[in-house]
Amino acid sequence: MTEHKWISQSDDKFKYQMLSRLQSDCNYYLGNGGRSKRALWAESEEKQIEAMKELWNSFADDEKPEWLTWQDILNYEAKMIV
């Protein structure tokens, strides 16, 4: 487990909300946020993506969010970690 252990052990509702928050942060970071690390919950591109991956993987296969795929997360990673 990573340093975000408390997140993945939270209830599903919180995990969906947190994953949505992290996604919103990424969108802002890549847009109006001017690529400022301060726009990210984790204050680091690497840690932000790591938290998103951990959250996404914490869901059972039939509970993974339809609004954010694994490929979406990899696309954020490619855009944010240069």
C-alpha positions in Angstrom: 0.0 0.0 0.0 1.1 3.5 -0.6 0.9 6.5 1.7 -2.7 7.0 0.7 -3.8 3.8 2.5 -6.6 5.6 4.4 -8.2 6.6 1.1 -8.5 3.1 -0.3 -9.9 1.8 3.0 -12.7 4.4 3.1 -16.3 3.6 2.0 -17.1 3.5 -1.7 -19.1 6.8 -1.7 -16.1 8.6 -0.3 -13.7 6.9 -2.8 -15.9 7.9 -5.7 -16.1 11.5 -4.5 -12.3 11.6 -3.9 -11.5 10.2 -7.3 -13.8 12.8 -8.9 -12.1 15.5 -6.9 -8.7 14.3 -8.1 -9.9 14.2 -11.7 -11.2 17.8 -11.4 -7.9 18.9 -10.0 -6.1 17.4 -13.0 -8.5 19.1 -15.4 -7.9 22.5 -13.7 -4.1 21.9 -13.5 -4.0 21.2 -17.2 -6.3 24.2 -18.0 -6.8 27.4 -16.0 -4.5 26.2 -13.3 -1.5 26.9 -15.4 0.1 23.6 -14.4 0.6 24.8 -10.9 1.2 22.0 -8.4 -0.8 24.0 -5.9 -3.9 23.1 -7.9 -3.4 19.5 -7.1 -4.7 17.8 -3.9 -1.4 15.8 -3.6 0.7 18.9 -4.5 2.7 16.7 -6.9 1.9 15.3 -10.3 3.3 11.9 -9.4 1.5 11.6 -6.1 -1.8 12.8 -7.7 -1.7 10.1 -10.3 -0.6 7.5 -7.8 -3.6 8.3 -5.6 -5.9 8.1 -8.6 -4.5 4.7 -9.6 -4.8 3.4 -6.0 -8.4 4.6 -5.7 -9.4 3.2 -9.1 -7.8 -0.2 -8.3 -9.6 -0.3 -4.9 -12.9 -0.9 -6.6 -14.1 -4.3 -7.6 -14.2 -4.9 -11.4 -18.0 -4.4 -11.5 -17.8 -1.2 -9.4 -15.1 0.7 -11.3 -16.4 4.1 -12.3 -17.7 4.4 -15.9 -16.8 8.1 -16.0 -13.1 7.5 -15.5 -11.3 4.6 -17.1 -7.8 3.3 -16.5 -6.8 4.7 -19.9 -8.1 8.1 -18.8 -5.8 8.0 -15.8 -2.9 7.0 -18.0 -3.7 9.9 -20.3 -3.6 12.3 -17.4 -0.3 10.8 -16.4 1.2 11.3 -19.8 0.0 14.9 -20.0 1.1 15.9 -16.5 4.3 14.0 -16.0 6.6 15.3 -18.7 
